[in-house]
């Protein structure tokens, strides 16, 4: 990805984070529940220190990926970690593999709860 493209993506992510509202309750839930689940699943091995975005250990970096979707079951973050909606069987959505086999498994369950805390129940 070119440097200007990276900068544009970072700016868009910052705007989504502001639009998402970045609630105190959401921030606390992220630190207490989401982050430990991500660590248990080995996510920081790739998603820290700018290696692969988002940096899942940083609330402001992860929130925009949660915000891209209209329900707890429909967010860019869930699509990635559950490896859903791939464009082809040999091209996974998440190159790190499927982190939850169902949306009820961790860390998907906790990610869904985080969405509800940030945005309320889906319509």
C-alpha positions in Angstrom: 0.0 0.0 0.0 1.4 3.4 -0.9 2.2 6.0 1.8 -0.6 8.4 0.7 -3.1 5.5 0.6 -2.0 4.4 4.1 -2.5 8.0 5.4 -6.0 8.2 3.8 -6.9 4.9 5.4 -5.7 6.1 8.8 -7.7 9.3 8.4 -10.8 7.4 7.5 -10.4 5.1 10.5 -10.0 8.1 12.8 -13.3 9.6 11.5 -15.1 6.4 11.9 -13.8 6.2 15.5 -15.2 9.7 16.2 -18.5 8.8 14.5 -18.7 5.7 16.6 -18.8 7.8 19.7 -16.0 6.0 21.6 -18.0 5.6 24.8 -16.5 5.2 28.3 -18.5 2.0 28.8 -17.2 0.7 25.5 -13.6 1.6 26.3 -13.9 -0.1 29.7 -15.4 -3.3 28.2 -12.7 -3.3 25.5 -10.0 -3.2 28.2 -11.6 -5.7 30.6 -13.1 -8.2 28.1 -12.2 -7.8 24.5 -8.5 -7.3 24.9 -8.0 -10.4 27.0 -10.0 -12.5 24.4 -7.8 -11.2 21.6 -4.7 -12.0 23.6 -6.0 -15.5 24.4 -6.5 -16.1 20.6 -3.0 -14.9 19.7 -4.2 -11.9 17.8 -1.4 -9.5 19.0 1.2 -11.8 17.3 0.3 -10.1 14.0 -1.9 -7.1 15.0 0.6 -5.0 17.1 3.4 -2.7 16.4 1.9 -1.7 13.0 2.5 -5.1 11.4 -1.1 -5.7 10.3 -3.9 -3.3 11.0 -5.8 -2.9 13.1 -3.7 -2.9 16.2 -6.1 -4.9 18.3 -4.5 -3.9 21.5 -5.5 -0.2 20.9 -9.1 0.7 21.4 -9.1 3.6 19.0 -7.5 1.4 16.3 -10.0 -1.5 16.7 -13.2 0.5 17.1 -13.6 1.6 13.5 -13.5 -2.0 12.4 -16.3 -2.8 14.8 -18.2 0.2 13.6 -18.2 -1.0 10.0 -21.5 -2.9 10.1 -25.1 -2.5 11.2 -25.5 -5.2 13.9 -23.5 -7.3 16.4 -23.4 -10.1 13.8 -22.4 -7.8 10.9 -19.2 -6.0 11.4 -15.9 -5.9 9.5 -14.2 -7.1 12.7 -16.4 -10.2 13.0 -16.1 -11.0 9.3 -12.3 -11.1 9.7 -12.0 -13.1 12.9 -14.7 -15.6 11.9 -13.3 -15.8 8.4 -16.7 -15.0 6.8 -17.6 -13.8 3.4 -14.4 -14.8 1.6 -14.3 -14.0 -2.1 -13.0 -17.5 -2.9 -12.3 -20.7 -0.9 -8.6 -20.4 -1.5 -8.5 -16.7 -0.5 -9.4 -16.4 3.2 -10.9 -13.2 4.6 -8.5 -13.5 7.5 -5.1 -14.9 6.7 -4.6 -15.7 10.4 -7.3 -18.3 10.1 -10.7 -18.7 11.6 -10.6 -17.5 15.2 -14.2 -18.6 16.1 -16.0 -21.4 14.4 -19.4 -19.9 15.3 -20.5 -16.4 16.4 -21.1 -17.9 19.9 -17.5 -18.9 20.3 -14.9 -16.6 21.7 -13.7 -14.1 20.8 -16.8 -13.5 18.5 -19.2 -13.6 21.4 -17.3 -10.9 23.3 -16.9 -8.8 20.1 -20.7 -9.0 19.5 -21.3 -7.8 23.1 -18.9 -5.0 22.6 -20.8 -3.9 19.5 -24.0 -3.8 21.6 -22.3 -1.7 24.3 -21.0 0.8 21.7 -24.1 1.1 19.5 -27.1 -0.4 21.3 -29.2 -3.2 19.9 -29.5 -3.6 16.1 -32.7 -2.4 14.4 
